[in-house]
Amino acid sequence: MDIILIPGLWLTASSWDDVLPALREAGHTPHPLTMPGVGVANSDARLSDWVDAVVDEIDRIDGPVVLVGHSGGGNVAWGAAERRADRVSRVVFVDTTPPPPRADISEFPVVDGVIPFPGWDFFDAEDVADLDDATRRRTAPLTASVPAKVPTDGLALEGTERHRVPVTMLMGSMDEATFREVVQKWGAFAAEFAAIEHAEVVRIDTGHWPQFSAPSRLARRIIDAVG
């Protein structure tokens, strides 16, 4: 299976490096992406450009694909799934949830026209608890700035074709029962999740960056999801 790997904010294709060998050994063909404008000074790239880049990658591949989106990359994957639902056999969300129409990723300080990586200490303790000092030192230099508009752009979702694409959510700390209870408090996110015809939630017992803290485990769960 061709698996398109979409990084979250501040990450490039290299963030998937430790996941790739297991995917290949299982017989899959991974396609790790770097999103437009990442690491580019004063880039005017928008979230729609990121979705376009994934759609273009789908169109370059013959046959069905699986989309894997980490964190904010999940928004990108979901936008692409809406536009190419006939080509996407599954969307795998890594520690994030399918977003409703017009949802954004988040807001971060803009510095010199871009959003630089804020450093590991910026994030909640639970999200980075499994990133030891050595991993933080190794991975921080792999990060790059994000175009200023991308995190706050609302996701354009027109139609409902995405809802028939099977979904697997690989959640760091929530199992399926917990997620289904918690999501009911999330307004439009609850409605979006409820509209998906086939969805499963798998707890992977990691922080927010399993591609760094537990790449073998993440790869195994992606392989399981692909089937």
N, C-alpha and C positions, 0 to 999 in steps of 0.2 A: 504494500500500500504506500502511496505517496503521502507523506505527512508534512504539512506546512507548519513551521514553528514560528510563532509571532511573539517577539519579546515585549515585555512591559516597558514602562518609561525608563529612560536612561540606559537601556540595554541594547546591544547589537546582536547580530547573528552569533557572535563568539560566546554569548551567555549560554548557549545550548551545547557547547563543545563537549562537556562531560556526559551529556545525555545521548549524543549521536552514536557512539560505538554499540551500545546495547540495542538501539533501534535497528541499526544495520545488521547486527548479528541475528536479529529476529526476522530478517528478510524484508524489512521496510526500507523505503527511500526517503530520508528526511531532507527537507528544504528549509534550512534556517534563514530567516530574513533579517535585514537591517532596514528600518523604516526610513522613508524620505526625510531629509533634513536633520537627522540625528547627528550631532557632532559638527553641524554646519553653523557658522556665525550668522546671526540675523536671518535665519531661514524663515520664509513665509509659508512653509508647508502647513497644511491643515489636517485635521483628523480625516477628512474626506480623501485626502491624498494617500493616507495610510491604508484606508479601505481599498482605494483604487489599486494600490500596489499589490495587495493580496489577491484581488480579483484578477489582475494581470498574471500573477503567478499561477493561479488556478487555470487560466486560459492557456498557459504555456504547457500544461501537463495533459497528457492523454489519459482519460479514464477518471474514476472517482478519486477524491482526496479526503483526507482528514485534516481539519484545522485545529491547531493547539494554540491557545492564547493565554499567556501569563499576565495576570493583573490587568492593567489597562489594555494589554493586547487582546484581552477577551472582548472588549468593546469592538475592536477592529475585526476580530474573527466573526462576531455576530453580524456586523454590517455586511461583511463579505458573504456570509451564509445566506442572508436575505436575497442578495443579488444572484447567487449561484446555487440555490438550494438543490437544483437537479444534479449538481456535480459534487456536492459535499455529503459524504456518507456519515459523518459525525463531527461534532464540535466538542473539543475537550477544553474545559476552562480550568486553569491552574490557579487555585486560591482566589477565585473571583466568581461572579454570578452573571447570568445573562442580563444585559441591561435593557430597559424599556426605551421606546423612542424618546429622543432628545436628551437622554442621560449623558452627563459628562463624566470624565474620569476623576478629576479633583482640581484643586487650585494650589499653585505653588509660587513662591516669589520669582519674579522675572528679573534677571540681571543681564544688562547689556543686550537686551533683545532676545535672550534665550532663558531656558530654565535649567540651571546646572544641577548636577547630582548633589543633594544636600548632605550627603554623608550618612553612614549607617546609624549614627547616634540620633538622627532626626526622627527615626521611626519608633513606633510603640515597641516596648520591650518584648512582648509576645511574638511580634513579627520577626525579630532578629535574634531571638534567644538561642537558636541553634547555629548561628554563624559565629564560630570561634574567632579569636584574634587573627590567626593565620589566614583563615578564609576571608576575613574582612580586608586584610592587607593585600591579598592576592586579587580580589575581585574589584575593589574600588577603582583601580586604574583601568578596568575594562569598561567603565561607565562613560557616558558622553551626554552632552547637553541635548535638550529636547526643544523643538520649535515652540515659541511662546504660546501660540494659540491652541496647540493640540490638546492639552489636558482639559481645557474649558470649552471646547467645541461640543455642542450637542450632537449626539449620534443620529444621523438621518436613517430612519427605518420606515420604509413605505411598503405596505403589504404585510402579509402574514406567512409567506412561504417558509420562512426560517423556522416556524413552529413545528413543522413536520420533520425537521432534521434531528436525529437523535443527539442527545446531549449527555456528556459525562462531566461532572464537576469534581475535580480532585481538590478537596478542601484540607487545609493544614490542620485545623483543630475541630472541625464540626463533622459529625456523622450525619446520615440522611435524616434520621428522626429529629435531631437537633436543628438542622437547617430548615426542614419543613415547618418547624414550629416558629423559628426566629424570623423567617422570611415573611410571615404573615404581618409583621409590624413594619414592613418596608414599602408600603404603598404600591406604587406602580411596579416595583420590582416583583412584588408578590403576584400581580396580575400577569406579568410577563412569564414568570416561572410556571404559573398554572396553565398557561396557554400552550406550553410545549407538550407535544404528544408523548414523547418518550424521554424521560430524564432520570438519571441516577446520580447519587451523591456518594462519594467515596472519601473517607477520612484517611489522610496519609501521614498524620502525626509529624508535621514539620512546621516551620515558620513560613514566612511569605515567599521565600526564595529557595524552593527545594532543588532547583537546578544547580545551586551552589552548595547547599547543605547536605542533600541526599540525592545526588543525580541518578544513582543506580535504582533507588526506590521509585523515583519519579518515572524513569524510563520503563520500569516494570509495570507501573500503573497505566502508562500510556499504551503500552503493548496490550495489556489486558482489555483496555477500553476499545482498542481497534479490533480485537478479536481475531 
